[in-house]
């Protein structure tokens, strides 16, 4: 059974200490610190299975009505891939609405094909290449979704 609880920085620490959902997403130790700043009330959540965090996600509000979406996941997420995809879609939509977000954006590592599919599943559209964007200098693709209630 998957339990959804509010995200805490300790969840990120645990998730990043596990095997991640894709080897391409492994972070160098000096880059893991950034995940510790994602804990905001009513803006993030963690999926718990058997008492352990297997995935977390949410939005990071950049300024009024604009947020960056994020996801952290262990390899265990693949045991629940369809259920987790639905949970992330529903929870993201709720967070966007509750926080009155007009633009939700995210960055996906350029060579992470499943990440591109997931961003599109969440309703985000490809905007363009961001060269040397990653903490390790890797290229990313920017995706964004403008909420229909804005148009």
BELDA-V721938 format. One record per backbone hydrogen bond with DSSP energy under -0.5 kcal/mol. CO is the residue of the C=O (numbers start at 1). NH is the residue of the N-H. If there is no record, write none. Layout:
co={CO | CO}
nh={NH | NH}
This chain:
co={1 | 1 | 3 | 3 | 5 | 8 | 8 | 9 | 10 | 11 | 12 | 13 | 14 | 14 | 15 | 19 | 22 | 23 | 28 | 28 | 29 | 31 | 32 | 33 | 34 | 35 | 38 | 40 | 43 | 44 | 45 | 46 | 46 | 47 | 47 | 48 | 49 | 52 | 54 | 55 | 56 | 57 | 58 | 59 | 60 | 63 | 65 | 65 | 66 | 66 | 67 | 67 | 68 | 70 | 72 | 73 | 74 | 75 | 76 | 77 | 78 | 80 | 81 | 82 | 83 | 84 | 85 | 86 | 87 | 88 | 89 | 90 | 91 | 92 | 93 | 94 | 95 | 96 | 97 | 102 | 103 | 104 | 105 | 106 | 108 | 109 | 111 | 112 | 112 | 113 | 114 | 115 | 116 | 117 | 118 | 119 | 120 | 125 | 128 | 129 | 130 | 130 | 134 | 138 | 138 | 139 | 140 | 141 | 142 | 142 | 143 | 144 | 145 | 145 | 147 | 147}
nh={3 | 50 | 5 | 48 | 46 | 11 | 12 | 13 | 14 | 15 | 16 | 17 | 17 | 18 | 18 | 75 | 25 | 26 | 31 | 32 | 32 | 34 | 35 | 36 | 37 | 38 | 40 | 43 | 59 | 7 | 57 | 5 | 48 | 54 | 55 | 3 | 52 | 49 | 74 | 47 | 72 | 45 | 70 | 61 | 68 | 66 | 102 | 103 | 62 | 63 | 69 | 105 | 60 | 58 | 56 | 21 | 77 | 78 | 79 | 80 | 81 | 84 | 85 | 86 | 87 | 88 | 89 | 90 | 91 | 92 | 93 | 94 | 95 | 96 | 97 | 98 | 99 | 101 | 100 | 147 | 67 | 145 | 69 | 143 | 141 | 112 | 113 | 115 | 116 | 117 | 118 | 119 | 120 | 121 | 122 | 124 | 123 | 144 | 142 | 131 | 133 | 140 | 137 | 133 | 134 | 110 | 130 | 108 | 127 | 128 | 106 | 125 | 104 | 147 | 150 | 151}
